[in-house]
């Protein structure tokens, strides 16, 4: 979700970046540092609030003028924004962040909006799920979420070792339990990604809608950007118009994206059926050049001829 952010030749210090956000927060809403590893920027606009979660380092490295993820997209729609930022792979497991959302709920912050939407991907999706419980009735959009990294519950999760030492119990702990009061939850994941599929299976409830994103991997959002579909997907979810038919129609454009085609090639090669390899490679080569596809096509045809 590129925002056309301003960049500078010299990368700013983190202090300069935060100073800039403090000015913006004072003018348009607020900016708060939540302990040593997290911060929040609120920009007040319309009656829809989008709450986003991301990694802080990805934000301020782009320049002193750079805004939190999705700022340009969100504000261009006239929506209000609350952007949560993490300075490390913390999964937002911090008492200061817990206290922040407790305070917002107690103060009735979310009640001033007609609609509240929590959005995140991977670590941000976990955070979107758990903190949405501070705003009952919210819409939640989770891309490749984790249910928990608690070793007693998800010992099969072998990624994210840096976060294993953190406490995933207590307040805002187990993501599936935190979604019971949400109005609608959309979970997007690749069922071929074993660990992602296992996390997705833990999310259950009448308010949960799951969308299978086959061959898209863990970094679904980045692929959607290449497809030009990230913004439309979010807009449909915000409007309450997302359905399985709508989603899978939108995903048809994936067939023209090089990254998706390469992933599919790896998949059909692993499958080992020469007729399938030949058919897929021929379909791609009918649209564009591709030496790897041509090589695979020749090998598959030779195997079919020899068989």
N, C-alpha and C positions, 0 to 999 in steps of 0.2 A: 504494500500500500504506500507507494512513493508519494511524498507530500511536496516535492519541489523545494525541499529545505535549502536554506542558504548555507554554503560552506565557506570556509576561509582557508588561506594557504597554510597558516600556522594553526595547528590543533590547539584548542584552548585547554587550560587546566580544568580539572573538575570543579574547582572553586569558582572559576569564571563562568562556567556553564551554569552552576547553581545560582550564582548571582543574577544571571540573566533571567532565569526562571522565577526568581523571587520578585523581580520587577514586574514580569508579566502577571504573576499571581496576584500581586498587590493591585494591579490595574483591572484585572478581568475576573478574579475569583480569589484563589489563595494558593500558596505553595507551602508545603510543610516537609521538613526532614523528619523521618520516622526512625529514630535511632541512628546508628552509624551506617547501615547498609540499605536503607530504603528512603524513598521520598514520594510525594504526591503533588500533582499539579491539577488544580480545578479551574476550568474555564466555563463561566456561566453564559449560556445563550438561550436555547429554546427549551420546550417542555419535555424533550427526550434526553435522557442522560446515558452516555456510553461510558462504561467503566472498563479501562484496558489495563493489561499487565504485561510488562516486558522486562528485558535485561538492561540495566542502566548503562553499562559500558557501550552498548550498541547505539545509545542515544547521544551522549555527549562527545563521542569520538568524531562526530561529523561536523562539528563547528559550534561556536558559542551561540549561534542563532538557532540551532537545531531544536526541534520540539519533540515531545514524546511521540511514540509510535501512533500513527493514525490521526494525528492532530489535524492536518490539512483536510483529510477526507471527512472527519467527523464535523469539524466546524463549518466546512463548506455546505453541509446539509442543514445548517442552522441548529445542530444538536449541541447540547452541553457535553462536557467531557471531564472525566476524572481519570487521570493517567497515573497509575502506580508503576514505580520503577525500582528495580533491584540492582544493587551494585555488584552482586555476585550470584552464583547459582544457589540461591538461598531457598527457593520454593516458597518464599515469603513466610517462612517459619520464624517469626520474630514477634515477641510480646508487644513491641511498639506498634506493629502493624495490626495485631489483634485489638489493641486498645483503640487504635484509630477507627476501626470499623465499629467497634462497640460504641464509641462516642458518636459517630455519625448516626447510628441507629437510635441511640437514646435521645439525640437532639432532633430527630425527625427530619434529618437532611434529605433522605430519599423520598419522603412523602410530598415534597414540593414539586415532584415531576410526574407527568402523565404516564411516562414509561421509563423504566430503568433496564438497561441491557448490560450484562457482564460478558466480556469477550477476552479470550486468550488462546494461545497455542502452546502445547507441550507444558512447560513449567507454568506459563501464564494461564493455560487452560485449567490446570489444577487449582491455581489461585482464584480464577473466575468462578469455579464451581464452589469452593469452600466459602468465599466471602460473599457470594450471592445470598447466603442465608441471612445477612444483615439487612437485606431488602426483600422481604417476602413479596411474592408476586412478580419478581423480576424475570426477564427473559435471559437465558444463558446460552452462549455460543462457545463450544469447546472443540478445538481441533487437536487431535492426538493427545488427549488428556491422560494424566496419571490419576488413579484413584487414591493412591497412597504410596509412599516409599518405605513404610514401616516394614522392617525385615521380618517380623512375625507374621505379617499378612501377605506381603509380596516378596517372598524370598526368591522367587523366579525372576525378579527384575534385577538384571545384572548391569544395567547402565546407571549413570548418575552416582557413582560411588562417593563423590564429594559431598553429596547431600544425605548419605546414609546415617551419619551421626546425628542428624537433626531429629527433633521430636515431632512425630506426625500424629500424636494423640492429643487429647485435651481440646482446647478451644479451636474451632475451625480446623479440625483434624482430618477425618475420613471423608473424602469428597462425596461419595454417593449419599451419605447420610445428610450432607449439607444442602442437598437439592430438593428435599421433600416439599419445601414451601415455595419453590419456583413455579412460575406460571407455565413456562415451556422451556425445555432444554434440548438443544440440538448438538449431537455428538457426531463428529466426522472423524473417521479413522480408516486405515488400510487393514482389512482383515488378514492380509498376507503377512503383516508384521506381527510376529507371534506375541511379543510383549505388549504391543499396543492393543491387540485384539483381546488379550487377557484383562487388561485394564478396562477396556470398553465393556466386557462382559459383567463387570462388577457394578456397572451403573444400570439400575433397574427402577421402573416406576411408570405410572400411567402418563406422567408429564414428560417423559424422555423419548426423543426421536433419534434414532441412529441412522446414519448415512454411510454406507460402505464405499470407500474410495480406493478401489482395487488398483494396484500397480502405481500408486502415488507415493508410497513410502511414508516416512514419519514427517517429513517436511512438506506437508500438504499445502500450507499457506503460500510458501514460496513458489510452488508449482502453479497455484491458482493465479499468482501475480503474473507469471509468464503467459498464462492463458487469458489474462484480462478478466478473471472471474472472481477475484477475492472481494472486491467492492460489491458487485452484484449479489454474491452469496450473503454478505452481511446485510445488505439492504433488504433482501427478501426475508431474512430472519427477523430483522427489526420490525418490518411491516406485518409480520405474522403470516406471510404468504408462502413460506417454504413448505413444499411437499416433496414426496419422493419423485413424482413425475416431473415437477419443476426442476429439482436438483439434477436428476440424471440427464435431462435435456440440456441443462447448462454445461454439463461435463463433457458433452460430445466434442467440444473444441479441443479436448486433451489430445485427440488423435493427431493434431497438427503440430504439437509441441515436441521439439527435438528431445528434451529430457525424458518425456513420457515414452517416446518411441524407443529410446535406448534402453529404458527399463523393461519395456515389453520384449525387446530383442533378447536381453539377458534371460528373461523368463521363458521364452519359447526355446532358447538354446538349452537351458537347464532341463526343460521338459523332454527334449531329445527326439521329438517326432519330426522327421524331415519334411513331410508334407505341410505341417503347420508352419515350420520355419520358412519354407519356400513361399507359401501364400502370404505370410506377413511381410517378408522382405520385398516381395514383388509389389505389394500394396504401398509400402513406403516409397520405394523407388519410382513408382508411378507419379509421386508428388514432388520428389526432390532427389538430389544426388546424395549418395551415402556409401562410401567405400566399405565400411564395416557390414552394411546390409548387403552390398553386392557380393562381398566375399562369402558371407553366410549363405546367400542364395546359391552361389556356385557349388558350395560344399553340399548343400541339401539336395540340389538337383543331381549331383554326382552320386550321392548316396541312394537316391531313389532309382536312378538308372542302374546302379550296380545291384540293388536289391531285387 
